[in-house]
Amino acid sequence: MGRIDSSRRKRRAIRTAALLLVLSTFVACNNGPPAATDNPPGLSGTCGLPTPEPTRVENLVPDELIPEGAEIANAQAERGGFLTSINVKLTVGEALKFYKKAVTGAGYEIINSDNEGFEAEIYLRKKNRLAAIQIRTSTCDDRSIVFINEIVPADV
């Protein structure tokens, strides 16, 4: 009986992680191209990274998940958690290393991770919350965009 419940929980976590991936792709693809500016602040407007949304709610994102020199491009509440995109001055590999350390310090358990060099993912759990971090390269080798999605699944 315990093995069946564990298997069900694992399948549910995988389905939720897949849903998070789809949601973050949807959010990323619907932000459109960055706005052109003469003097872009921070990282936005460079290397294909998005310009910060004026409606972003930065305090939704835990400080531990924001690397030094990073810029929050978007952040919004979603399903008891948050969705965010963060421009970072890190390669995909450097960002993956940062986030693996940062998430454990922030109380998350790493369920799974994957690194293909040009992109990486980390799937997480924290109490009744599930989260996914997706790191994507930009048009510059030393800069990336990070999507973090944290939700409370409806069936928890």
Secondary structure by P-SEA (a helix, b strand, c coil): caaaaaaaaaaaaaaaaaaaaaaaaaaaaacccccccccccccccccccccccccccccccccccccccccccbbbbccccccccccccccaaaaaaaaaaaaaaacccccccccccccbbbbbccccccbbbbbbbccccccbbbbbbbbccccc
